[in-house]
């Protein structure tokens, strides 16, 4: 431990006892994009003992501008797997669990069970509300972080403190907020916000929970282009639907099939109500007569003149080229089945 973490152990803030705490900690990173790759890299190098990396997507060329763990050889690979492989080569002493799933109300409590902290690397407010429900309900600290354009924000969500619904009482509708695809993003802001998020994570794991001087629930807003910092106090709302009234509406959903429009990509994701392990090879063989098929252990890519489909083993599919749910359902049924 001394050789690998020597420069960290001598820090007064950490020491040998603190390093042992980190090695015995478990963190879930939800979303392995620009923020998630920075957090995963930093936490692995800092010696956090168990990392779960949850991501539903695969690496694309436009990701390489800002998603720091990936390179051109990773294009087409599931992000969770590619990140886990990189981390294994960075620090073989820790445990890394890649989870190729769309995190939703049917699986989130199981996936986050037993972790000490949750890191936000997501790209949509609905998933963050879902994380908030689970973490508040189970008293798991989590860190809300986002970045777009040249600015970013971060807020610690701690037990008995303000939650994200105290900040956003009225949940913004899907598509109402700007995205990286519509507004763009500078890669330096994602590195900065990912590093801020990681620093807060280390402090929380070390037990600086109740130290108002070093760890609080204020909303930090930073613009890297103008180099401006703002800290906004967020007070716990006793009438908050989540942390006040304990109304966990995002995990108490009665939806069946889950359909999600993906962050400005002109694509629809369909998650079956009853996910089952599929034989991607068998499905790919059937589709070869209808278009081009590429298949791996994790994903099958199908493309013809009509559509492009990315199919995962659990039956989840991304239908590209449409933002119409009805059209996406029809394509799914036609090529994959009901």
Secondary structure, 3 states (H helix, E strand, C coil): CHHHHHHHHCCCCCHHHHHHHHHCCEEEEECCCHHHHHHHHHHHHHCCCEEEEECCCECCHHHHHCCCCCCHHHCCCEHHHHHHHHHHHHCCCCEEEEECCCCCCCCHHHHHCCCCEEEECCCCHHHHHHHHHHHHHHCCEEEEEEEEECEEEEEEECCCCCCHHHHCCCCCCCCCCCCHHHHCECHHHHHHHHHHHHHHHHHHHCCCCCCCCCCCCCEEEEECCCCEEEEECCCCCCCCCCCCCCCCCCCCCCCCCEEEECCCCCEEEEECCCCCCCCHHHHHHHHCCCCEEEECCCEEEEECCCCEEEEECCCCEEEECCCCHHHHHHHHHHHCCC
